[in-house]
Amino acid sequence: MRLSRYFLPVLKEDPKEAQIVSHRLMLRAGMVKQQAAGIYSWLPLGFKVLKRIEDIVHQEQQRAGHIPLLMPTLQSADLWRESGRYEAYGEEMLRITDRHKRDLLYGPTNEEMITDIFRSGVTSYRDLPMTLYHIQWKFRDEVRPRFGVMRGREFLMKDGYNFDLTREDALHAYNRHLVSYLRTYERMGLQAIPMRADSGPIGGEDTHEFLVLAETGESEVFYDSAITDLTFGDREIDYDDVEQCQAVMNEFTSRYARTDETHDEAVFAEIPEDRRRSARGIEVGQIFYFGTKYSEPMGATVVGPDGKKVPVHMGSHGIGVSRLVGAIIEASHDDKGIIWPEGVTPFHVGIVNLKQGDGSTDSSCEAIYAELKARGMDPLYDDRDERAGAKFATMDLIGLPWRITVGPRGLANNKVELTSRRTGESEEMSPKEAIARLEKIYRPVRDAGLDTGAGVAR
Amino acid sequence: MRLSRYFLPVLKEDPKEAQIVSHRLMLRAGMVKQQAAGIYSWLPLGFKVLKRIEDIVHQEQQRAGHIPLLMPTLQSADLWRESGRYEAYGEEMLRITDRHKRDLLYGPTNEEMITDIFRSGVTSYRDLPMTLYHIQWKFRDEVRPRFGVMRGREFLMKDGYNFDLTREDALHAYNRHLVSYLRTYERMGLQAIPMRADSGPIGGEDTHEFLVLAETGESEVFYDSAITDLTFGDREIDYDDVEQCQAVMNEFTSRYARTDETHDEAVFAEIPEDRRRSARGIEVGQIFYFGTKYSEPMGATVVGPDGKKVPVHMGSHGIGVSRLVGAIIEASHDDKGIIWPEGVTPFHVGIVNLKQGDGSTDSSCEAIYAELKARGMDPLYDDRDERAGAKFATMDLIGLPWRITVGPRGLANNKVELTSRRTGESEEMSPKEAIARLEKIYRPVRDAGLDTGAGVAR
C-alpha cells in the first residue's frame, strides 16, 4: 500500500478521552474511531490487525479440528426463555423489539443458539465428538464502556462449543481448547497465562481464564513466577491424542495462577516467597466445561451406544478477538507508539523514502516495494512529500516492526537501512539483502498458517 | 475435510416453508438454519460459500484500489438526524434503545457513518480520490421476510463509498465500480447485467443495478438480448485509467437493459423485435452517484486547489454478499441439487469411497485426499459407512463441481472416476491423472485472487 493513497488519519495530540495507553495509541494511530459509547469503527489500519488476529484464530481452531459456522448477531428471545437466561441476564443484554412487536436481542453469547443448532442436526453419538465455533460481533450493554476496544459494547469474539457423549470426552475437548489457545496467543506474540477462574453467568464447574500480564489489566492475579518460563513453542500436537493434550494441560496449570475470584492465600503461601507474584492481567480468553447445563433443559440429546437418549456434555470457549488488539498494544509499545509483533502487524515493513521526487530514491523505493509484494509480503510505502522526521514519527507510532529507509547518500553505495522498531537498531545493507532478511524474518509467520486447512485457496 | 467429522445436516424431505429453489436447496443441503423470521445461522457448508464470496469481493475491491475498513452494526441515531434520514427511513429501520435510553439503530446502510469518518479524517483535496468500503452485517426490518437469504432481515453486504473533488472524478469512481463489479460477478460464475434503475431512498441522479436473470427474480427487467453476449473475461484493467473504465461502461451499458422502474416502452420498441426480451432478475448489486447529498448537510468538505472549502462528491456501491449465495443457486442447479461454479464452491472436489473399510479403497482415498490438500485444494472426503447411492445423492445435493469415485474394481486397474457435476459425465483415469486434472481446473480460480494485494500472507 502507498501511504499517499491510504486512509491513515493519525492524530498529533493525545486524545483526552483515552485513559489507557492502548486506547490512546489506537486513536492516535488512526486505527479506530468511536461512533457511540463503546461502539467503534475499525479504520483501515485497525481493520487489518483485526483481520490478522481473526485469521490466526480461524487457523488454530481448524487445526484443532473445530468446525466454523456463523450465527447471526440478533437472536430470538424465545430461545433464551428456554434456558431460563432471558430474565436472568440483566441489563447487559440489549433487548430489541421489531416492527411486529417480537422480542429479539443482540447476542451477548451463543450457548442457546448453538444448542438449538445441534439438537436439530445431530441425533447419534456416532457424530460426536463435535466442536462448532464462530467469530461474530457480540453486544453487551456495559454501564460504563471504557478503555476503547478493551471494554467496548459491540465487540468481536470467537466462541466455540463442544458436544461430547461423556464428561470424560468433554474434558478432553476442554484440554484441546487450552492447547490450541496457547498456540493461538503465542502466534500473536503474546504470553497469555491460563488461570483458574470463576464461571460467572455461563455456569459450570471448570473454567480457566487466559490473562496477559499488563499494568492496566482489569483483574488482579496471583501466580508462581515459574509459570512465565513456560512456552508452547513449535511442538507438534495431535489434537485427538487425549494424553498429549492432558500433558500440556498439566504442564501449564501445575503452577499456581489464579484470578482474585479464586485466589487462595493459604495455597499461595506455600510457593517459595521469591516466586510469589501479584500483578494485573487482561483477560483475552476463557474456557468452560459446564456439562449438561444447557443440553438438559433444551433437549440436546443423542442416542448412545446402548440405544438410550442422553443429554450431551458441553463446554464453551471464547477468545476476545477485538479486545486482543488492545491487549497486544498494552503488552507491546513504548513512548513513541505501538510495537507490533510480526504475527499480527498490519503491514510487514514500512518503506521510508527520504527524498520523495528524487529519481533515484523514487525508483529504488518502487523496486523494493514491488519485490516485497512479489514475495508475498505486505509493505507500506511512505511516498508522501514530507520531512524525514515526520515519516519516522508516523512509522514509529503505527508500530511496523521493520522499516527500510532509502536515501540518496546510502543509495550511492547501493545501501539502504533496515531498522528494528523493537530495538531501534539499524543496519546498512543492499536493497537485495534487506528484502532477503525480511523474507527470512516473516517465513515462520507465513509457515505457521500454511498447514491448517483454513483459508486454503482463498 | 472428512465428512464423518463434519457437520452437514442434510434433509431428506423438501422443507415446507421454502417457496423458491435456492431456499429449498440451502435448507436441504444443510447450509443455513432459520433462527427467527429472516434471520439465519450459516451452517458450516453455507459459511464456507459465504466466505469464498466475501474473499472474492475483498480481492476485487482492493484490486480497484478501494480501502477496506469495518464499521459497527449499531449506529447512533444522532448521525441519522444530521442527514434527515432518521425520521424518513420508516419501519424498515430497526430502532433500539440502550440501558441509558439512548437511541441506536441497526445500520441498514452506512452513508452517514462513512461521511462522518471522512469528515473527521480528511481535509485536503490532495487526499482524494478515496474509496472506503466494508463488508458488514446489516438489518432491514422487512414486513414479510421470505425466500431464505434472498430477502432476509439480517444480511451481509459490501458497501463502498467514493469521495471525490469533482463530479467528473466521482463519475470515474462510478465507472470503476461498474468495471470491478463485472469482474467480481464473473469470478463467481454469474452473469450480472448492469441495468438503469431508480435510486430509491439512497437518492442521487445516476444508478445501475446488477441483475442475474432467473425465473424467481423479484424484478421485472427488459433488455436487448445482445447484452447477454458480453463477457468481461480476463482483460487487464488499469483502474486509474479514466478512458479505459469509461470504455467498459459504454460497452456494457450501450444496449437497452432496464428494470421496470425505468423501463421506457418507446425506446424498447426501437430494438429489433427478435432481440427484445422481458424476463425476471435478481438484484445482486447497485451503484449510485449522488454528488453532495450527504457531504453538504453533514459538512464533509475538503480544501480545494484554490484554497476554498468544497463539499465532496460521493457515491455508494453495494454488493449483496449473503444474497449472492441464493442468487448463484437460483442460476445454477438441477433437480438433484446445487451446481456450484468452481469460483465459489465450498469444497473443490468430493471423494466418494465406494467400499469404506476396504483396505485398498481406504488407503487410496486417503492418499488422494492428502495429495489434493498438499496441492492447496480443499476436498471433502465422504468416509462414512454408507451405500454408494446415498453418498452420490449427498454429493449431488451439495453441488461440488467435481467428484472422484474410488472403488475396488477400478482400483484393480489403478483407475478412479472423475465426474463433472454439471454435465454428469464421468471419465476413468489414474488417481494421479485425476489430481492433475483438478489442479488444472482450479488453477485459474487460484490465480484470480493472487495478485490483488488482499489476503497477502494471511
Interface residues (C-beta under 8 A of the other chain):
Chain A: M1 R5 Y6 F7 P9 G30 K33 Q35 A36 A37 I39 Y40 S41 W42 L43 P44 G46 F47 K48 L50 K51 R52 D55 G65 I67 P68 L69 L70 M71 P72 T73 L74 Q75 S76 L79 E91 L94 I96 D98 R99 H100 R102 L104 Y106 M113 D116 I117 S120 G121 V122 D127 M130 L132 H134 W137 F139 D141 V143 R153 E154 H348 K373 G376 M377 D378 Y442 V445 R446 G449 G453 G455 V456 A457 R458
Chain B: M1 R5 Y6 F7 P9 G30 K33 Q35 A36 A37 I39 Y40 S41 W42 L43 P44 G46 F47 K48 L50 K51 R52 D55 G65 I67 P68 L69 L70 M71 P72 T73 L74 Q75 S76 L79 E91 L94 I96 D98 R99 H100 R102 L104 Y106 M113 D116 I117 S120 G121 V122 D127 M130 L132 H134 W137 F139 D141 V143 R153 E154 H348 K373 G376 M377 D378 Y442 V445 R446 G449 G453 G455 V456 A457 R458
